[in-house]
């Protein structure tokens, strides 16, 4: 039995990923900052719930101890993330970017991911087939964002894509450090979720496809890569 933890899984892509992996036979832990929302989501799916705030060391360590006591972990999906937006759901561009806004975005998207990964590494290293999936973004691609005439080039925000570019580098370095694990970054696509004010053109079913696929790869699968549903993406 494969045991999987998904952070930020009480709604959106995390919830749909949990639903699909449960259907595939995984035991799934719903990680949620809000304990009650996580419990309700887990009850709806038939999953397990764990309170987990990626920005809080005490919360993360408590979650790791609970999951260790319940049998360990095989797959970690680092899904929790934020994108700060202004009034009327406007993306915050370079002119209005502040250090505090950048710091807050990185606290969840980068430092939170590292905090969770570090806490669960001992459990993953005991697994026969450990997998880590880091939910990134096509906006993390320097090649994509710097190509004129594309939707990515038109995106004016700074903090969110910068944080996801950092996630990609973290992914590569972790994959090199732990060659026995399959550690990859994925781009779900522009999916309608609360993160973007439900402005995305994809459904969560479409967006979760690559997350679910990479969560199920075996020991001979790729590692240290950046993928969407169509294949390998440029850095």
N, C-alpha and C positions, 0 to 999 in steps of 0.2 A: 504494500500500500504506500503510495506517494503522499507525503504530507507537505502542504503548500501554505505559505503565509503571504497575504496580499495586503499591503499598506493602503490606507485610504479607500477601503473596499465597501463602505456602507452605501455607496451610490456610484453612478456613472460607469466609467470603464472598469474600475475595480470590481464593482458589483457584477457586471456582465462577465468579466473574466472568471470570477468565483463561480458563477452559475455554470459556465461552460466546463471548467475544470472539475467541478463536482460531477457533472454528467459523464466526464471521461474517467471517473473513478478515483479522483484525488480526495483526500481528506483536506478540507480547506479551513484555514483560520482567517476570519474577517478582522483585519486590523483597523480600528477606528478611533480617532481622537475623542469623539463623543461616545461614551460607553453605552448609553441607552440606544442611540441610533445604530451602533454596531450590533447590539443584541437583537434589535428588531430585524435588521438585515439578515443576520445569521439564522434567525428563526424562519424567515421567509424562504431561505434557500436550503435549510438543513445543514448549515455549516456550523463552525464553532466561532465564538467571538472572543476577542482579546482587546482590552483598552490599550491603545498605542498612539501616543503623540510623538511624531518623529523629531520634534523640536525639544523634547524633554528627556534627559538622560535617565531619570528615575523610572519614567513610564516605559522606556525601551528596555531597560534592564529587567524590570518586572515581567514584561511580556516574554523576554527570552527565557527567564527562569520558569515561567508557567509552561511554555511550549516544550522546553527541555524535560520537565517533569512528566509531561503528557506523551513523551515518546520521541521527541526530536523533530528535525526538519530536513526536507529534501530540496524544496524549491522556495526561493524568495523572490517575490515580485515587488520591486520598489516602485509603486504606483503613485503614492501621495505626492501632490504638487500643487503649486499656486501660480497664478498670473495676476499681478496687481493691475487693476484698471481704475480709471477715473470715472467721473459722472457720465451718465448715459452710456456706460459700458465702453468708453473710449480707451484705446490703448495709450499708455503713457510713453511718449516719445523722448528723444534725447534732451530736448529743451527743458522738460519738466522732471527729468530724472534726478533723484537725490541719492546720496549715499545710504540714507536710512531705507529708502525703497529697495535699493539694490541688496542691501544687507538682509532685509526681511525675506526677499525672494530666495536668496542663496541659503538662508537658514533652513527653509523647508526643502527646497529642491536639490541642494547639494550637501550641506552639512547634515541634514536629516537623513539623506540616503546613506552617507558615510557612517553616521551614528548607528543606524539600523544594521547595515551590513557588518560593521565591526562587532556588534553585539551577537549576531547570529552566525558569524564565521565558525566558532567552535562546533556548533551543531551541524552546519553544512559540511564541515570537514570529516564528520563521522558518517555521512551518508555515502551509500554506494554509488550514487549518481547525482551529485549536487548541481543545481542550476540556479543562476541568478539572472533575472530579467529586469533591466533598468528602463523604465518608461521615459523616453527622451522626446524629441520633437524634430520634425523636418527643419524647423527654424534653428536647430543646433548646427546645421550644415553650413560651414563657411562658404563652400562652393555654391550652395543653393541660394543663400541670402545675398551673395555678391553678384549674382547673375541677373543683369537688367532684363526687364520685361516679364519677370515671373512673379507669381503671388508672394513668394517668400521675400523677394527683393523689395516688394511694396510694403512689407510689414515694418512699421516705424518703431516698435518697441525695442528696448535694450536689455532690461533686466531678465526677462524670461528667456530669450534665446541665449544670452550669455550664460545663464545658469545651466541650460541644457547642453551647451557646448562643454561646460565643465563636467557635466555628467558623462558625456562621451569619453572625455580623457580619463576620468576615474574608471570607467568601464574597461578601457584598454589596459590600464596599468594593473587593475585587479586581475584581469584575465592572464596577463603575463606572470603575475605573482603566484597564481593558483592554477597551474595548467591542468590539474585533475578536475577542475570545475568547468562548466560551460557558462560563461558570463558574457552577456550581450546587451546592447542598447537597441531599443525598438522605437519606431515612429508610427503611432496609431493612425495618423492622418488628422485632418481638421474635423474633429468629431463634436457633435452638439452635446456639451456637458455644462455643468455649472461653472467650470473653470473659465470658459469663454463666454459666459452669459447665454449659452445655448445658441450661439451664432454659427457653429460648425455645420457643414453640409452633409456629413456622414452620420449614420446612426451608431449607437454604442455597439451594436452587433457587428457592424463593419469595422469599427475601430479596434475592437478587442481581438480581432482575428489574428494579428501578428503576435500579440501578447500571449495568447493561448498557444499558438504554434511553437513559439520559442520556449515557453514554460514546459513543453513536453519533449524537447529534444533529448536524445540519448548521449552517452559518453563519446560517440563518434561524430557528434554534431559540431557546428562551428562555435568558435569562441573569440571574444575580442572584436566582434563585428557590430555593424550598424545596419539595421534592416527595417524595411516596411513590407507590406503584403506582397509587393512585386519583386522583392529581392534586396540586394545590397545597395546601400545609399553612399554617396560621396561624403567624405568628412568635410 
